[in-house]
């Protein structure tokens, strides 16, 4: 009897201490249920919480599935995170057998039945797993301090802000809890997946903004296949919502960027190309969205013998932006020494290509350009077959590829009296403003064949690979954004051999990148369209609204599938080992950089920005 009395006294003291601590952590909303078991096992744990009616009605979104509560365990006095997995609601009439013949009208008292929330325990206040059952009657609160929720949810404390913690339907803690990804994880590669309009591009632009503002040492290069990323030089037309976790977001738009612009052999001059490009990519947006007729000035100069046009664009009250336009093209003098590295030749052709090129160069006294190489190959084909003993089908492949490349207008171009190639990553990272955007979309709208555009992208990636391979850990950390990644590394192609060659190509780059600070952000609509190696290489996945089939392909847990099928724009599931529970739902901010629907330029003009 004495022992029972002593235990009761001790428990009473612990209850008092638990409620005292809970009152300091947040708003009391209920307690761990006395009517059901709380359990903890090696396979699963659960807690049932009975929520106070007043708290339930006063805090409308706080009890959504996916939201977070904190319990103070009476036994240990530890604050423990809880993630809501289900909510059970009933009328008192459902608890009392009532004949159907008895009519039940509307009754406020009927809604005084217990509100039962089922939750899974997460981490404790020290960030450690909590493996004991939480005592019945333990107080449960809505935490006042966002950092407590971040800690018990196992979110990284440092890194690149991706967005704020979300339930899939509403913001957690009014959008004050940042979801971060440590910078080192970007070098283990990131896959961004979601249907059109779900928020992929907005997320990537916000990430580019955050990297530029907070990690200026990182060099960012965007391979832009959709024409969305030149816009980042412009500020958004209105102050973005959902952006408080990004810190000081007063300086929006990047104001200065570099554009690698594919040009044709018949380009009149770099100034002409630049003025036309700025008119179509920037000035048209400024008129439609800002209501200003921009003033443009262009200065043509050079950086280490690389021609560059610097275009200053005045946007009136919105300030000024600057684009450095660097022309690019495939140049035989630049790629001839590693021609077999271009992922367009068959495997058999790659084996013999160097012998073929060396033979032609010796017989011709050198090769000036792709046209020269293609013509010489055709005229000497019979002697190549006879002297080098190369099979006819292999020569067919080489001839087709050389003829195709030589016939392109974006090959062996000259501008301002100098040959145009692809600038070295070292030059770009040291002498030009990041981010650097390779605008393939603009070139294809001007008539460039998409396969030549892809070759330009592959050559840019190859040069990055060689730069990192030679420079090692001492070269500048680099993140590459591959927009429309399925276009460059598809799951299907003209042949299985082509698909696997491209897969081998990106695998070499990605695996070196882990050790040498070269990260890739792959963006695509569907995991079915991109090669499986891309999914395997990406340690971190960010999944926006998608079809159930695609979610299941990515092994999304069942509790998140329905959420992501119906998710609002800009809401995504982060799948990463740096999240202690493995997953976190987040919502990225409205665009922190220029983000415009160019298809509506003729009809849409946004309201003036409120800055």
Legacy VTK file of the C-alpha trace (Angstrom):
# vtk DataFile Version 3.0
C-alpha trace
ASCII
DATASET POLYDATA
POINTS 611 float
0.000 0.000 0.000
2.881 2.325 0.874
4.581 1.457 -2.390
1.391 2.232 -4.327
1.025 5.544 -2.544
4.653 6.407 -3.253
4.284 5.510 -6.942
1.097 7.553 -7.200
2.858 10.537 -5.676
5.799 10.175 -8.067
3.492 9.874 -11.080
1.538 12.929 -9.947
4.765 14.915 -9.760
5.749 13.752 -13.237
2.328 14.668 -14.629
2.631 18.132 -13.145
6.151 18.548 -14.538
5.066 17.285 -17.974
2.182 19.741 -18.210
4.391 22.566 -16.958
6.964 21.800 -19.667
4.255 21.403 -22.318
2.830 24.842 -21.522
6.216 26.358 -22.355
6.514 24.474 -25.655
3.235 25.490 -27.203
-0.554 25.482 -27.043
-2.117 22.492 -25.231
-4.501 20.686 -27.584
-5.089 17.349 -25.883
-3.420 14.328 -24.350
-2.420 10.781 -25.154
-5.589 8.700 -24.907
-6.492 6.718 -21.771
-8.960 4.606 -23.776
-6.464 2.935 -26.143
-2.984 1.491 -26.103
0.045 3.440 -27.221
2.543 0.984 -28.632
6.177 0.748 -29.629
7.749 -2.205 -31.393
10.614 -2.994 -33.729
8.233 -2.836 -36.695
5.872 0.060 -35.931
4.823 2.524 -33.268
1.642 4.503 -32.802
0.075 7.008 -30.446
-3.605 7.874 -30.089
-4.298 11.455 -29.023
-7.638 12.755 -27.787
-7.960 16.357 -28.945
-9.900 19.015 -27.050
-12.977 20.199 -28.955
-12.102 23.871 -28.495
-8.582 23.307 -29.828
-9.918 21.288 -32.761
-12.278 24.063 -33.880
-9.871 26.932 -33.175
-6.949 25.506 -35.179
-8.449 24.583 -38.534
-5.470 23.073 -40.376
-3.436 21.934 -37.397
-4.926 18.443 -37.371
-4.612 17.671 -41.071
-3.063 14.330 -41.875
0.664 14.982 -42.266
0.835 17.763 -39.678
3.045 17.688 -36.608
2.330 17.717 -32.873
4.612 17.347 -29.848
3.915 15.197 -26.802
5.748 15.477 -23.472
6.098 11.921 -22.173
5.112 11.774 -18.518
7.663 9.063 -17.733
10.774 10.677 -19.261
9.669 14.320 -19.607
11.079 14.238 -23.129
9.349 16.227 -25.887
8.593 13.801 -28.717
7.498 14.656 -32.259
4.285 13.141 -33.620
3.240 13.018 -37.274
-0.519 12.703 -37.791
-1.462 9.698 -39.917
-5.243 9.642 -39.439
-8.068 11.521 -37.717
-11.236 9.835 -36.428
-14.347 11.985 -35.939
-17.804 10.869 -34.843
-21.078 12.132 -33.378
-22.122 11.126 -29.852
-25.125 9.426 -31.459
-22.788 6.938 -33.088
-21.554 5.905 -29.641
-25.083 5.158 -28.383
-27.314 2.579 -30.099
-30.157 4.607 -31.623
-33.078 3.044 -33.544
-33.343 4.260 -37.125
-36.984 5.139 -36.378
-35.741 7.888 -34.067
-35.093 11.066 -36.022
-31.845 12.862 -35.184
-31.782 16.591 -35.783
-28.831 18.983 -35.760
-27.332 19.148 -32.273
-24.127 20.962 -31.260
-23.859 18.635 -28.263
-23.598 15.694 -30.653
-20.236 16.986 -31.817
-18.753 16.827 -28.336
-17.656 13.257 -28.993
-13.910 12.690 -28.644
-11.685 13.678 -31.575
-9.077 10.935 -31.916
-5.846 11.552 -33.790
-3.545 8.659 -34.653
0.106 9.563 -35.018
3.528 7.987 -35.366
6.312 9.029 -32.984
9.320 10.667 -34.639
12.398 11.945 -32.805
12.740 13.490 -29.377
13.827 17.038 -28.599
17.474 15.991 -28.872
16.965 14.600 -32.362
17.179 10.964 -31.229
14.765 8.137 -32.078
12.130 7.636 -29.398
11.589 3.906 -28.981
9.501 3.745 -25.776
5.681 3.937 -25.720
4.419 7.398 -24.771
2.499 7.318 -21.509
-1.287 7.747 -21.524
-2.384 11.192 -20.294
0.851 12.769 -21.603
0.114 16.356 -22.718
0.133 17.133 -26.452
0.768 20.597 -27.860
0.914 22.549 -31.080
4.581 23.624 -30.845
5.240 27.364 -30.853
8.897 27.114 -31.923
9.378 26.029 -35.574
12.896 24.836 -34.757
11.447 22.219 -32.377
9.315 20.785 -35.185
12.348 20.800 -37.493
14.351 18.920 -34.869
11.753 16.245 -34.033
10.986 15.771 -37.754
14.681 15.113 -38.439
15.165 17.945 -40.953
18.720 19.121 -41.780
19.682 22.331 -40.014
21.941 23.632 -42.807
21.980 23.599 -46.566
20.037 24.888 -49.551
16.445 25.855 -48.763
14.077 23.877 -50.991
10.817 25.169 -49.515
8.800 25.016 -46.305
7.346 21.999 -44.518
3.869 21.109 -45.756
1.174 18.493 -45.206
0.160 18.253 -48.844
-2.891 20.404 -48.092
-1.604 23.174 -45.831
1.598 24.739 -44.535
3.040 23.485 -41.256
3.563 26.256 -38.670
2.348 28.909 -41.127
5.192 28.173 -43.540
7.973 29.004 -41.054
9.809 25.648 -41.130
12.489 25.398 -43.820
13.219 22.123 -45.572
16.884 22.116 -46.532
19.182 19.848 -48.501
22.878 19.961 -47.556
24.987 21.258 -50.422
27.047 18.058 -50.511
23.917 16.109 -51.500
23.638 18.055 -54.755
26.883 16.393 -55.831
25.184 13.016 -55.415
22.595 14.259 -57.927
18.943 15.232 -57.712
15.996 13.998 -59.800
12.988 16.329 -60.105
9.821 14.732 -61.454
6.306 16.073 -61.971
3.621 16.700 -64.512
3.496 19.909 -66.566
2.594 22.874 -64.362
3.285 21.095 -61.076
6.174 23.378 -60.097
9.403 21.749 -61.323
10.765 24.806 -63.119
9.715 27.167 -60.315
11.541 24.945 -57.823
14.718 24.854 -59.918
14.681 28.624 -60.426
14.247 29.175 -56.689
17.159 26.819 -56.045
19.330 28.731 -58.519
18.396 31.985 -56.742
19.295 30.536 -53.337
22.601 29.161 -54.571
23.538 32.501 -56.126
22.660 34.408 -52.935
24.043 32.010 -50.327
26.629 29.811 -52.068
28.304 32.156 -54.580
31.265 29.787 -54.836
29.052 27.309 -56.712
29.094 27.582 -60.508
25.666 26.818 -62.010
25.155 25.787 -65.631
21.674 25.226 -67.090
21.094 23.197 -70.250
17.804 24.805 -71.265
15.721 22.786 -73.695
12.442 24.634 -73.062
13.441 28.315 -73.130
12.601 29.065 -69.498
15.914 30.092 -67.991
16.983 33.299 -69.737
14.008 34.798 -67.869
15.837 34.418 -64.541
17.711 37.644 -65.212
14.397 39.480 -64.670
12.674 40.120 -61.337
9.227 38.563 -60.778
6.293 40.850 -61.520
5.040 40.659 -57.934
6.427 39.838 -54.529
6.408 36.038 -54.224
4.318 34.289 -51.606
5.457 31.376 -49.430
8.987 32.787 -49.372
9.676 33.612 -45.719
11.995 30.610 -45.177
14.278 31.873 -47.951
15.496 34.771 -45.836
15.839 38.246 -47.302
14.020 37.990 -50.621
14.041 41.722 -51.384
16.582 41.381 -54.196
14.729 39.281 -56.715
15.838 38.365 -60.203
19.502 37.669 -60.814
20.097 40.878 -62.816
23.217 39.385 -64.480
23.529 36.062 -66.319
25.548 34.458 -69.104
23.958 32.837 -72.159
25.718 30.342 -74.422
23.905 30.906 -77.693
24.232 28.503 -80.657
24.786 30.490 -83.852
24.757 29.621 -87.534
27.403 30.053 -90.205
25.449 32.876 -91.825
25.177 35.002 -88.664
25.719 38.637 -89.679
27.504 39.856 -86.567
27.521 39.189 -82.838
25.881 42.548 -82.168
23.073 41.757 -84.617
22.564 38.274 -83.112
22.539 39.718 -79.600
20.070 42.520 -80.322
17.700 40.085 -82.007
18.016 37.611 -79.133
17.417 40.245 -76.449
14.437 41.600 -78.385
12.776 38.176 -78.520
13.787 36.825 -75.102
13.784 39.908 -72.862
12.223 42.983 -74.456
9.010 41.184 -75.411
8.577 40.048 -71.781
9.316 43.528 -70.470
6.587 45.044 -72.628
4.010 42.375 -71.827
4.617 41.967 -68.104
6.233 45.210 -66.912
4.606 47.654 -69.295
7.940 49.222 -70.261
9.736 49.610 -73.577
13.291 48.673 -72.593
16.398 50.455 -73.760
19.114 48.090 -74.963
22.801 48.799 -75.399
25.281 46.230 -76.706
29.057 46.194 -76.411
31.053 43.531 -78.263
34.298 42.542 -76.610
36.269 39.360 -75.908
37.485 37.222 -73.024
40.662 35.238 -73.732
39.972 35.410 -77.469
36.356 34.292 -76.976
33.930 36.836 -78.495
31.258 38.070 -76.100
28.491 40.657 -76.338
27.411 42.378 -73.149
23.828 43.573 -73.401
22.535 46.050 -70.837
18.735 46.287 -70.697
17.063 49.171 -68.877
13.633 48.324 -67.424
12.732 51.776 -66.163
11.629 51.679 -62.515
12.514 47.973 -62.386
16.197 48.747 -62.790
18.691 47.283 -65.227
19.740 43.758 -66.157
22.756 42.504 -68.080
23.246 39.466 -70.307
26.645 38.276 -71.490
26.016 36.515 -74.808
28.698 34.005 -75.789
28.241 32.396 -79.233
28.821 28.653 -79.490
28.979 26.082 -82.302
30.483 22.688 -82.972
34.006 23.201 -84.264
36.099 20.467 -85.836
39.263 22.156 -84.614
37.923 21.796 -81.078
36.266 18.359 -81.147
38.299 16.609 -83.846
40.791 15.222 -81.344
38.024 13.442 -79.428
35.486 12.924 -82.197
34.808 9.372 -81.038
33.614 10.754 -77.683
30.485 12.208 -79.325
27.682 9.787 -78.393
26.307 9.488 -81.932
28.569 6.894 -83.501
27.925 3.172 -83.104
30.201 1.228 -80.764
31.900 -0.407 -83.726
32.343 2.973 -85.438
33.936 4.410 -82.299
36.565 1.664 -82.377
37.696 2.512 -85.931
36.908 6.242 -86.094
40.294 7.427 -84.834
42.063 5.275 -87.452
39.804 6.729 -90.135
40.373 10.347 -89.101
44.133 9.878 -88.743
44.274 8.274 -92.219
42.335 11.117 -93.825
44.377 13.801 -92.062
47.588 12.160 -93.242
46.393 11.779 -96.821
44.845 15.261 -96.990
47.652 17.046 -95.189
45.283 17.972 -92.382
41.539 18.541 -92.045
40.155 22.067 -91.890
36.580 21.450 -90.811
33.687 18.973 -90.801
32.832 19.741 -94.414
36.384 18.904 -95.447
36.323 15.691 -93.364
32.965 14.579 -94.748
33.954 15.265 -98.363
37.298 13.521 -97.963
35.660 10.521 -96.322
33.192 10.129 -99.193
35.862 10.433 -101.876
38.226 8.034 -100.099
35.679 5.529 -98.886
36.839 2.675 -101.098
40.470 3.024 -100.102
39.425 3.238 -96.428
37.550 -0.022 -96.817
40.476 -1.611 -98.667
43.411 -0.302 -96.617
41.917 -0.265 -93.103
39.809 -3.422 -93.521
36.713 -1.810 -91.993
33.326 -3.419 -92.493
30.943 -1.638 -94.849
28.195 -1.170 -92.206
30.674 0.552 -89.895
31.728 2.915 -92.669
28.048 3.569 -93.414
27.514 4.729 -89.849
30.548 6.994 -89.894
29.568 8.489 -93.247
25.968 9.183 -92.185
27.055 10.942 -88.992
29.779 13.025 -90.685
27.440 14.095 -93.493
24.748 15.037 -90.982
27.116 17.115 -88.850
28.738 18.819 -91.827
25.362 19.834 -93.267
24.333 21.669 -90.104
24.502 25.472 -90.017
25.736 25.435 -86.387
29.042 23.782 -87.251
32.434 25.388 -87.998
30.978 28.883 -87.743
32.993 32.117 -87.744
32.025 35.369 -86.051
33.939 38.621 -85.806
36.655 36.904 -87.862
37.253 34.175 -85.301
36.187 30.517 -85.198
33.325 29.766 -82.808
33.521 26.761 -80.516
32.492 26.015 -76.950
34.316 27.991 -74.237
36.162 25.967 -71.622
34.465 25.492 -68.228
37.524 27.086 -66.647
37.001 30.265 -68.666
33.257 30.336 -68.013
33.617 29.766 -64.274
36.335 32.391 -63.872
35.304 35.146 -66.292
31.513 34.998 -66.615
28.551 35.463 -64.331
26.813 32.366 -63.004
24.339 30.947 -63.868
25.392 30.118 -67.404
22.453 29.071 -69.592
22.859 27.035 -72.771
19.773 28.198 -74.659
19.064 25.269 -76.968
15.377 26.139 -77.247
16.037 29.448 -78.974
18.372 27.785 -81.459
15.872 25.066 -82.350
13.134 27.666 -82.900
15.529 29.304 -85.365
15.860 26.052 -87.301
18.684 24.154 -85.585
18.125 20.383 -85.772
17.472 18.998 -82.308
20.176 16.336 -82.737
22.806 19.032 -83.324
21.442 20.864 -80.278
21.877 17.638 -78.311
25.442 17.297 -79.571
26.175 20.783 -78.266
24.775 19.740 -74.882
26.851 16.546 -74.842
29.983 18.498 -75.727
29.326 20.965 -72.897
28.911 18.041 -70.487
32.025 16.306 -71.832
34.099 19.445 -71.343
32.859 19.688 -67.751
33.829 16.065 -67.209
37.354 16.643 -68.525
37.706 19.834 -66.476
36.702 18.060 -63.289
38.798 15.036 -64.108
41.938 17.126 -64.531
41.229 19.718 -61.843
39.969 17.340 -59.171
38.771 18.757 -55.893
40.503 22.086 -56.576
38.192 23.198 -59.380
35.094 25.241 -58.628
32.085 23.227 -57.316
29.568 22.982 -60.144
25.881 22.147 -60.427
24.381 21.374 -63.837
20.638 21.639 -64.454
19.469 19.296 -67.215
16.011 20.527 -68.151
13.951 17.964 -70.099
16.512 15.301 -69.144
14.603 12.622 -71.070
15.501 14.432 -74.279
19.219 13.869 -73.697
19.135 10.534 -71.872
15.971 8.740 -72.990
14.671 5.322 -72.037
14.110 4.635 -75.740
15.869 5.847 -78.892
16.528 5.014 -82.510
18.381 1.924 -81.283
19.090 0.109 -78.028
22.803 0.661 -78.686
22.344 4.437 -78.868
20.350 4.495 -75.619
22.970 2.503 -73.736
25.841 4.617 -75.087
24.138 7.740 -73.781
23.536 6.002 -70.453
27.222 5.094 -70.209
28.123 8.688 -71.049
26.060 10.265 -68.254
27.034 7.527 -65.794
30.740 8.375 -66.221
30.051 12.056 -65.641
27.793 11.473 -62.640
30.124 9.027 -60.901
33.121 11.311 -61.281
30.981 14.215 -60.073
30.399 12.622 -56.669
34.111 12.794 -55.928
34.970 16.016 -57.758
32.111 18.387 -56.904
30.027 18.106 -60.068
26.323 17.683 -59.325
23.439 17.223 -61.755
19.805 18.210 -61.304
17.780 16.083 -63.716
14.286 17.407 -64.482
11.682 15.357 -66.364
7.952 14.682 -66.575
7.990 10.935 -66.177
10.348 8.251 -64.869
9.241 6.149 -67.840
10.791 8.562 -70.342
14.222 9.000 -68.788
16.823 6.246 -68.753
16.814 4.075 -65.633
20.455 4.975 -64.932
19.350 8.559 -64.203
16.969 7.298 -61.510
19.666 5.051 -60.062
22.316 7.789 -60.012
20.114 10.336 -58.209
20.434 9.899 -54.452
17.790 12.545 -53.817
14.410 12.694 -55.510
11.878 15.516 -55.450
8.484 14.378 -56.668
5.755 16.849 -57.622
2.208 16.013 -58.704
2.303 12.873 -60.828
0.248 9.933 -61.953
-0.079 6.929 -59.633
1.818 4.724 -62.092
4.865 6.985 -61.938
4.698 7.333 -58.154
4.712 3.581 -57.755
7.683 3.299 -60.138
9.581 5.590 -57.747
8.591 3.487 -54.702
6.664 6.326 -53.094
5.111 5.048 -49.819
1.368 4.430 -50.036
0.529 7.168 -47.510
1.994 9.769 -49.888
0.621 8.452 -53.190
-2.862 9.952 -52.876
-1.389 13.239 -51.640
0.877 13.527 -54.692
-1.848 12.544 -57.144
-3.872 15.564 -55.965
-1.106 17.859 -54.753
-1.401 21.620 -55.343
1.166 23.337 -57.543
4.625 23.673 -56.002
4.060 20.893 -53.423
6.506 17.982 -53.571
7.791 14.993 -51.650
11.480 15.032 -50.799
12.952 11.537 -50.719
16.421 11.595 -49.205
18.511 9.802 -46.618
19.271 13.170 -44.978
15.648 13.291 -43.806
15.721 11.046 -40.742
12.307 9.590 -41.550
13.280 9.302 -45.230
10.588 11.675 -46.537
9.266 15.197 -46.095
6.530 17.087 -47.908
7.409 20.645 -48.841
6.139 23.601 -50.805
8.519 25.790 -52.740
7.938 29.535 -52.934
6.286 31.380 -55.768
9.003 32.253 -58.318
11.873 34.254 -56.832
13.130 34.854 -60.382
11.455 35.799 -63.632
9.008 33.054 -64.613
6.648 33.788 -67.483
4.323 31.892 -69.777
5.550 33.075 -73.155
2.532 31.526 -74.887
0.361 34.294 -73.440
2.525 37.236 -74.487
-0.068 38.540 -76.905
-2.915 38.627 -74.413
-1.569 38.869 -70.872
-0.155 41.805 -68.997
0.351 41.400 -65.280
-0.391 44.068 -62.693
2.586 46.211 -61.628
4.812 44.679 -58.985
4.397 45.868 -55.402
8.016 46.489 -54.388
LINES 1 612
611 0 1 2 3 4 5 6 7 8 9 10 11 12 13 14 15 16 17 18 19 20 21 22 23 24 25 26 27 28 29 30 31 32 33 34 35 36 37 38 39 40 41 42 43 44 45 46 47 48 49 50 51 52 53 54 55 56 57 58 59 60 61 62 63 64 65 66 67 68 69 70 71 72 73 74 75 76 77 78 79 80 81 82 83 84 85 86 87 88 89 90 91 92 93 94 95 96 97 98 99 100 101 102 103 104 105 106 107 108 109 110 111 112 113 114 115 116 117 118 119 120 121 122 123 124 125 126 127 128 129 130 131 132 133 134 135 136 137 138 139 140 141 142 143 144 145 146 147 148 149 150 151 152 153 154 155 156 157 158 159 160 161 162 163 164 165 166 167 168 169 170 171 172 173 174 175 176 177 178 179 180 181 182 183 184 185 186 187 188 189 190 191 192 193 194 195 196 197 198 199 200 201 202 203 204 205 206 207 208 209 210 211 212 213 214 215 216 217 218 219 220 221 222 223 224 225 226 227 228 229 230 231 232 233 234 235 236 237 238 239 240 241 242 243 244 245 246 247 248 249 250 251 252 253 254 255 256 257 258 259 260 261 262 263 264 265 266 267 268 269 270 271 272 273 274 275 276 277 278 279 280 281 282 283 284 285 286 287 288 289 290 291 292 293 294 295 296 297 298 299 300 301 302 303 304 305 306 307 308 309 310 311 312 313 314 315 316 317 318 319 320 321 322 323 324 325 326 327 328 329 330 331 332 333 334 335 336 337 338 339 340 341 342 343 344 345 346 347 348 349 350 351 352 353 354 355 356 357 358 359 360 361 362 363 364 365 366 367 368 369 370 371 372 373 374 375 376 377 378 379 380 381 382 383 384 385 386 387 388 389 390 391 392 393 394 395 396 397 398 399 400 401 402 403 404 405 406 407 408 409 410 411 412 413 414 415 416 417 418 419 420 421 422 423 424 425 426 427 428 429 430 431 432 433 434 435 436 437 438 439 440 441 442 443 444 445 446 447 448 449 450 451 452 453 454 455 456 457 458 459 460 461 462 463 464 465 466 467 468 469 470 471 472 473 474 475 476 477 478 479 480 481 482 483 484 485 486 487 488 489 490 491 492 493 494 495 496 497 498 499 500 501 502 503 504 505 506 507 508 509 510 511 512 513 514 515 516 517 518 519 520 521 522 523 524 525 526 527 528 529 530 531 532 533 534 535 536 537 538 539 540 541 542 543 544 545 546 547 548 549 550 551 552 553 554 555 556 557 558 559 560 561 562 563 564 565 566 567 568 569 570 571 572 573 574 575 576 577 578 579 580 581 582 583 584 585 586 587 588 589 590 591 592 593 594 595 596 597 598 599 600 601 602 603 604 605 606 607 608 609 610
